[in-house]
Amino acid sequence: MMLKALSNETRYNILKWLKHPEQHFGPHLHVPNHDDFKGGVCVGDIQENAGLAQSVVSNYLLMMQKAGLLESKRIGKWTYYRRNEKMIREFIEQLDKDL
């Protein structure tokens, strides 16, 4: 399922952008300081970078979350996403063993 999630250029780019959110989403605050969801980026910011409809980006993010590539957290009326580094590392290690 991870390979399928990464087979789309926009989904692949989203994962790359979220690796260094401070470089790709500007200097504004993405998650309130009092929260522990460091590195999280609001769906609207991701949608703006992708240049696609919010419904399309939301579906992409959900697919990536179900594949284990992303984690999400709802804060107030916004949903934030960040990379699931543990699962990404495990995926890369498995690819290295298998290929």
C-alpha positions in Angstrom: 0.0 0.0 0.0 2.9 2.4 0.7 4.3 1.9 -2.9 0.9 2.7 -4.3 0.7 5.8 -2.1 4.1 7.0 -3.4 3.3 6.2 -7.0 1.6 9.6 -7.5 3.9 12.6 -8.0 1.8 14.9 -5.8 1.6 12.4 -2.9 5.4 11.8 -3.2 6.0 15.6 -3.1 3.8 16.0 -0.1 5.9 13.4 1.8 9.1 15.3 0.7 7.6 18.7 1.8 6.7 17.3 5.2 10.2 16.1 5.8 11.2 19.8 6.2 8.0 21.7 6.7 9.7 24.9 7.7 11.3 25.1 4.3 8.2 24.3 2.3 5.4 26.0 4.2 6.8 29.3 5.1 7.6 30.8 8.5 4.2 30.9 10.0 3.2 28.6 12.9 1.8 25.3 11.8 0.8 23.8 15.2 0.1 25.8 18.4 3.1 26.0 20.7 1.3 24.3 23.5 0.7 21.2 21.4 3.0 18.2 21.1 2.4 17.5 17.3 5.7 19.0 16.2 6.2 19.2 12.4 2.4 19.1 11.7 1.1 21.1 8.8 -2.5 22.1 8.2 -4.4 20.6 5.3 -5.0 24.0 3.9 -1.3 24.8 3.7 -0.6 21.4 2.0 -3.4 22.1 -0.4 -2.0 25.5 -1.3 1.4 24.0 -2.1 -0.1 21.2 -4.2 -2.3 23.6 -6.2 -5.1 21.1 -6.2 -8.7 21.1 -4.8 -8.9 20.6 -1.0 -11.0 17.4 -1.6 -8.3 15.9 -3.7 -5.5 16.7 -1.3 -7.6 15.5 1.7 -8.1 12.1 -0.2 -4.4 11.9 -0.9 -3.5 12.6 2.8 -6.0 10.0 4.0 -4.6 7.4 1.6 -1.1 8.2 2.8 -2.2 8.0 6.4 -3.9 4.6 5.8 -0.6 3.4 4.2 1.2 4.4 7.4 3.3 7.2 5.8 1.5 10.0 7.7 0.1 10.8 11.2 -2.7 13.2 11.8 -4.1 15.2 14.6 -7.2 17.4 14.9 -6.6 20.6 16.7 -9.7 22.8 17.0 -11.3 22.9 13.6 -8.1 22.1 11.6 -6.4 18.8 10.9 -2.6 18.6 10.8 -0.4 16.0 9.2 3.2 15.0 9.7 5.4 12.2 8.5 5.3 8.9 10.4 9.1 8.6 10.6 9.1 5.2 12.3 6.9 3.6 9.6 8.9 5.3 6.8 12.2 3.9 8.3 10.7 0.4 8.6 9.5 0.6 5.0 12.9 1.6 3.7 14.6 -1.2 5.7 12.2 -3.7 4.3 12.8 -2.5 0.8 16.5 -2.8 1.4 16.1 -6.4 2.6 13.8 -7.4 -0.2 15.4 -5.8 -3.2 
